[in-house]
Amino acid sequence: MLITEIMQYLADEGIGVYDPSGATGDIFMGGLPQSPDQVIAVTPTGGNTSSMKCQYDSPSVQVVVRGTSDPRTGYSKALEVYGVMHGFGGKPFVSGGHWVVMCEGVQSDPASLGPDENNRFRYSLNFVIEIQRDIHSRG
C-alpha cells in the first residue's frame, strides 16, 4: 500500500519510527494515538480525478504531526516531513514500491491545528502524489 510505503520512507529518512504491526513506534496510519506525545499520522485523503486515458493515478495524503506543549517541537518535525516529501519523485518511496512520478505539497508550510486536549500542538500537511498505475492490483 502506498500509505505504508510513505510511513516506511519517513522512518528511513530518520523522521520517526515505523512498526508495520502498529504496536510501537511513532508513525501511524489514520489517526493519532494517545501516546506517545510526539507522533505522526499518515492518512489517505482520496486524490484528484482519475482518468482512464492516463497511466498515472494521483492519490493524496494528509500528514498530521503532534508535538509537545511547546509549539516549536511539532512545527519543526512537520517541516522535516515537508522537506523529505515535497519534490520527491523519479523513484519509489521504498524498494519495490509504487513508482512515484512526483510528490507535491498542497501548501508550502504546515497548517496549525492548535493544541489537543492535552495541550500538545498539532500541524497538518497535505500532499498530492502522482504514481504510475499498477494495472494488476490496487493498494
N, C-alpha and C positions, 0 to 999 in steps of 0.2 A: 504494500500500500504506500502511496506517495506520502501520506502523513507520517508513517513510521520511518520512511526514508529521511524526511526532514528532521524528525526528532533525533535520529542517529547522527545525521550530519551536524546538528547543533552540538551534540556531545563530542563528536570527532574534532570539532573546531574549538573545544575547550569551554564552551558556553555553559554547560551543565553536565549532568549525569543522566543517561537514559537507560532504564532497565526494561527490556522487552516484556517482562512479566507484569510490569506495572506495580510491583510490590515495594520497590525502593527507588532511589534517585530523586531528581528534581525537575525532570521534563516529563510531562504527561499529555495525554490526548483528551481533548474535550472540556476540561474544567480544572479548576484549581482546588486541590485537596486542602484540608485544614492545616496540614503540616507536610513538609517543612515550611517555615515562614517564607523563605526565598524560593520561588518556584516559577516554572514556565509551563504554559498550556498551549498546545497547538491544536486548532480546531478547523476542520474543513468548512468552508462557507459557500460552497456552490461553485460559482465561476461565471465566466462570460458565456454568451450564447454559443451553442455547438453548431458546427457546420458539417454536413455530410460531404462537402466538396473539399474540405481541408484535412490534411493528415495530422493535424495538431489539436489537442484539447487545451483549454485554458481554465484549469481549476483555480480556486482562490483559497487562501488560508488566513486565519487570524491567529496571531501570537500574542498572548497576554502574559506579561511579566509581573510578578508580585515581589516586592522587596520588603523592606523593614519600615519602621515608623519614620525613618529618615528618607524623604522622597528621592534623594540623590542616588540611593542604593538601587532601587528598581529602575530608575531612569537610565543610569549608567549601564545596567545589564540589557535594557531594551535597545540602547544604542549599539551594544555589541551584536545583538541579534540582527539589527538593521545592517550593520557593517558586513556581516558574512552572507546575508540573504540578498540584499538589493544589488542587482547587477550580476548575480551568479548565472552561469549558463555555459553552453557548449560542452557539457558533460553531465553525468548523473550526480545526484547528491551523494550516493553511495555506490560502490561497485555492484554492477548487476541491476541497478535500479532504473527507473524511468529516465529516458534521455531528456534533459532539461534544455530547452532552447533558450529560455530566459526566465528570470525571476525578477519581478519589479515591485518595489514598494509603492503602495497606493498613495500614501502620504510620506512626506520627506522627514518627519520627526515623530517620535512616539506620542500618542494622544493619552493624556491623563484620564484615568477612570476614577481618580480620587482614592481615598483610603477605604479599606473594607471594615467590617465590624470590629476588627482587632487593631485598627489604625495602621495597617500595612498598606503602603501605597502601591497602586497597580497602573500599568501602562499597556496600551494596545498598539499593535502594528498589524497592517493588512498587506498581503502580497497577492499579486496575480502571477501565476506560473504557466508558461507555455511549455507543454510536454508533447513529445511525439506520441501519437495514438498507438496503443497496442491493440492490434486488430483481433488478437486471440483471446484476451481476457481483460477484465477491467478491475483495477484495485490499487 
